Amino acid sequence: MKALQYRAIGAAPEVVTVPDPEPGPGQVLLKVTAAGVCHSDIAVMSWPAESFPYDLPLTLGHEGVGTVAALGAGVTGVREGDPVAVYGPWGCGRCAKCAEGKENYCLRADKLGIRPPGLGAPGAMAEYLLVDDPRHLVPLDGLDPVAAVPLTDAGLTPYHAIKRALPKLVPGSTAVVIGTGGLGHVAVQLLRALTSARVIALDVSEDKLRLAREVGAHETVLSDANAVKAVRELTAGLGAEAVFDFVGAEPTVRTAGAVAAVEGEVAIVGIGGGTLPVGFGQSAFEVSVHAPYWGSRGELAEVLALARSGVVSVHTETFSLDEAPLAYERLHAGTVKGRAVILPNG
């Protein structure tokens, strides 16, 4: 089968031919219908050799949907031909967090060497994907594969972050979204669907601010040296009850901390490497700062349900598997509007 692989440190990903996988006991083989392209992949491919945590070559793609092609011995709960989405942050299935469905916070995954598809295990940018356990499959139930695949990360990750902040996002409150690309433009929609908060979107790109307005942002602000002042003016000097930074670089993290209100919440979702000091006098009183990761299995089902109801959708551009390296080039250049989706069997 064809697959897109990262094969050498610092090199561009390549489309190669690899053996077709076969499901072992308890495993499920999917024929991939769509795979999402994510900035996290670019981050992975920028890591130096001395800190690279995965074996190479690595088939990319941690967002995947497909149809069940074959079942390993002992598999129940799914049938051949079922259209499903893949829950990516695989865990051990037995620890306290996994028992809650929070495999994204599995307490034993590192010790056991369990990796998500595309982030250590072979990913979805291939004609077939081997899934370790049927519990990691969620029925599409009528959703279009291209529309659904970004929801497994670009939908699930902001949903997880926003769900925690819901008690603060009461009528009259403000939420700030920093970075309105793949995850951020979904976050704007989720905030509009789940809360009555006013949504202020920040980005350095006028095109992405335009997208933010299209999907429901009440206000948009250019993310520059004047951004903090602008947000403070829009909130009568009070700041925002919840701030979601989908970039996570040092400048955006500083902005996030500076626009948070008293008792506000800052979620550093992006993996840009920025840090926010916490301590007396460093921020408004009683601001909480956290760094969420992906989401739970139950939350993925909830995100897909929101998509079926029509309140959240992802702007997508599609590419063939042979065009996947180009999709990464465009993502890196910032010219993808929304989310790039690869069609391995399209």
Secondary structure, 3 states (H helix, E strand, C coil): CEEEEECCCCCCCEEEECCCCCCCCCCEEEEEEEEECCHHHHHHCCCCHHHCCCCCCEECCCEEEEEEEEECCCCCCCCCCCEEEECCCCCCCCCHHHHCCCHHHCCCHHHHCCCCECCCECCCCECEEEECCHHHEEECCCCCHHHHHHHHCCCHHHHHHHHHHHHHCCCCCEEEEECCCCCHHHHHHHHHHHCCCEEEEEECCHHHHHHHHHCCCCEEEECCCCHHHHHHHHCCCCCEEEEEECCCCHHHHHHHHHHEEEEEEEEECCCCCCCCCCCCCCCCCCCEEECCCCCCHHHHHHHHHHHHHCCCCCCEEEEEHHHHHHHHHHHHHCCCCCEEEEECCC
